[in-house]
Amino acid sequence: MPDVTDAISPRGDGFAPLPPATKDPEKIRSYLSDESSAMSGSAERVYFPENAGQVSAVLRAAAREEKKVTVSAAGTSITGARVPLSGGWVLSIERIRRIVRDEGADVVPAGFVPVRHRDMSFYLNPETRQAIAPAGITLNEFNEALARYNLVYPPDPTEMTAMLGGTVATNASGARSFHYKPTRRWVRGLEVVLPTGEPAWMRRGERRARKGVLSIETAAGTIPVPLPRAYPVFTSKNAAGLYLAEGMDPVDLFIGSEGLLGVITAVQVGLVEIPRDVLTCVAFFGSIEGGLAFVDELRESAGATREAPLSLEYFDRRALSFLRDSFSEIPEKAAGAVLFEFEYDRAARHNPYPARTALEPWIALLEEHRAISSWNVTGRDVSRVREFRHALPEAVNTYVRARVGKLGTDMAVPARHFRTMVEAYEKADSCGVKTVFFGHIGDCHLHLNFLPENREELAVARTKYLELARLAVHLGGTISAEHGVGKKTIEDEEGHSIPYLEVMLGAEGLRAIHAFKKELDPHFTLNPGNMVPEGYC
Ligand SMILES: Cc1cc2nc3c(=O)[nH]c(=O)nc-3n(C[C@H](O)[C@H](O)[C@H](O)COP(=O)(O)OP(=O)(O)OC[C@H]3O[C@@H](n4cnc5c(N)ncnc54)[C@H](O)[C@@H]3O)c2cc1C
């Protein structure tokens, strides 16, 4: 957290005074990029509000002074979403770390008790397993505090330094989303400050869009917003574009909205008990078909004949090649691996070998699908599998660092078309660029990475990337299932740079988002350039 020594003198606006800010270029620098490192912006100052009132003050001041505002959380996004490409001000949520009951007496219902952990505080109802937490805490911190109650917040987007508000704004998911589903499923309510500075508190189930109009309740009154006439509705995992649908809940509007429509300051979430004992299994297959058939069976039977695994991940043969030197567990003949985790009860009564018993049905299934071998671990040994999982992105990053970087996809398709997508991934390196793919096979969501050797190969990979994105859309899938689109662009077949989201929604879809945003943000103050570039419409 930066040391705000050069706070700009607050100018009240009749509601709340402006929070501290910094104008120091050195301190501002860390807010100008994100984990993508693909782009860099500029900002005149960074504000550090602590609550909704101060967020409101910043947004009202920005409107008066005709400044653009970009919201920043932890900056772990890999799409440039928090990069202030249009300049103006940055609003960092990192100091929104406390829920104060006085500020939202009606926001904290009966049954919730205050929890303090380090310098943060939130409200918890251990019985209903819900919490109301400030947007600026990291997932790591949140789970650390919840562990005392044997509870965990399920979304796990790998980067646990991400902040709660950032993960809601991107509808983050991750390795365990096969079991737990993306963030959307866990959000029960939100406190949001609209771009005009109006705070709004909404709880899931209280309102629904009707007759093509979504109404948002604020303290100052109801804001009716017309929904676009034609806009796609995604039933499978998706993090690209706004969620707009007849009958929708206003809470869903802000989840995955990449900060276009408001600043999230507090979130009411559902929690689960920490999984008891987890058995992790890496099954190696001699052919990709064996792995796919095994996963198909797990996917189809999940919830019916057996509990869905906590995670279901895939590593292709090229991924295994990257790992072979460090992991002797990988058999020579392995052409792919499926990693899955499931919960079991180590303290099961009258059973001296609970892990073995829990594993038996899975082993039978693996044999049926001709797995070569499986590497099964519990307890402390899980750390070795964790290394296996994390070693791959690291190995890939080390490989590309000496070259021209990588191009990674984030596409997902409906299960019935998954094999077509996998075939396309398998053949992607026929364009002459090295590839590797791995990821969330349970959700039909694999990340194909192009690893070009030079600029020429990078250009070839870009063309292939567009081809794959078009295929995913053609198959009824998404161009981004968990990372969002942020400020990503892509070259079309004619060599024109277009917003990445246009590949999925077309120019009409982007115009619909622009028109919808205008209803809530008439001066396009907040997060300009996300989803729809400035000047596009
Ligand atoms: C190595 C690595 C692995 C990753 N793996 C995954 C993965 O498996 N699954 C996954 O889903 N993601 C993954 N990510 C992406 C990333 O972690 C997520 O996008 C994360 O949810 C962003 O949170 P953040 O706090 O860093 O937000 P930021 O990056 O700071 O912001 C992200 C966007 O949200 C907006 N925003 C932030 N806070 C608010 C707010 N309070 N109100 C309104 N808008 C806001 C910002 O303006 C920006 O548009 C990965 C990233 C890395 C680097």
The ligand as a Gaussian input file, in Angstrom:
#p B3LYP/6-31G(d) Opt

LIG

0 1
 C       -0.952000     -16.066000     -13.144000
 C       -2.403000     -15.663000     -13.222000
 C       -3.369000     -16.655000     -13.215000
 C       -4.717000     -16.299000     -13.285000
 N       -5.641000     -17.294000     -13.271000
 C       -6.948000     -16.972000     -13.288000
 C       -7.935000     -17.987000     -13.205000
 O       -7.632000     -19.168000     -13.144000
 N       -9.223000     -17.597000     -13.219000
 C       -9.603000     -16.277000     -13.295000
 O      -10.798000     -15.986000     -13.283000
 N       -8.690000     -15.295000     -13.381000
 C       -7.385000     -15.613000     -13.375000
 N       -6.456000     -14.611000     -13.459000
 C       -6.913000     -13.203000     -13.660000
 C       -7.104000     -12.339000     -12.403000
 O       -6.545000     -12.894000     -11.258000
 C       -8.540000     -11.926000     -12.226000
 O       -9.020000     -11.212000     -13.324000
 C       -8.856000     -11.147000     -10.930000
 O      -10.168000     -11.517000     -10.656000
 C       -8.759000      -9.609000     -10.964000
 O       -8.798000      -9.099000      -9.625000
 P       -7.918000      -7.833000      -9.201000
 O       -8.240000      -7.511000      -7.793000
 O       -6.503000      -8.056000      -9.504000
 O       -8.541000      -6.728000     -10.160000
 P       -7.818000      -5.697000     -11.152000
 O       -6.926000      -6.422000     -12.078000
 O       -7.244000      -4.576000     -10.401000
 O       -9.090000      -5.173000     -11.946000
 C       -9.780000      -5.998000     -12.837000
 C      -10.969000      -5.235000     -13.427000
 O      -11.978000      -5.047000     -12.439000
 C      -12.258000      -3.651000     -12.255000
 N      -12.490000      -3.469000     -10.820000
 C      -11.654000      -3.820000      -9.822000
 N      -12.231000      -3.567000      -8.631000
 C      -13.443000      -3.039000      -8.900000
 C      -14.501000      -2.568000      -8.084000
 N      -14.417000      -2.597000      -6.762000
 N      -15.604000      -2.084000      -8.686000
 C      -15.704000      -2.058000     -10.033000
 N      -14.733000      -2.484000     -10.849000
 C      -13.616000      -2.970000     -10.293000
 C      -11.021000      -2.935000     -12.756000
 O      -11.324000      -1.625000     -13.177000
 C      -10.640000      -3.836000     -13.916000
 O      -11.471000      -3.538000     -15.001000
 C       -5.104000     -14.926000     -13.383000
 C       -4.127000     -13.932000     -13.371000
 C       -2.785000     -14.295000     -13.300000
 C       -1.765000     -13.215000     -13.290000

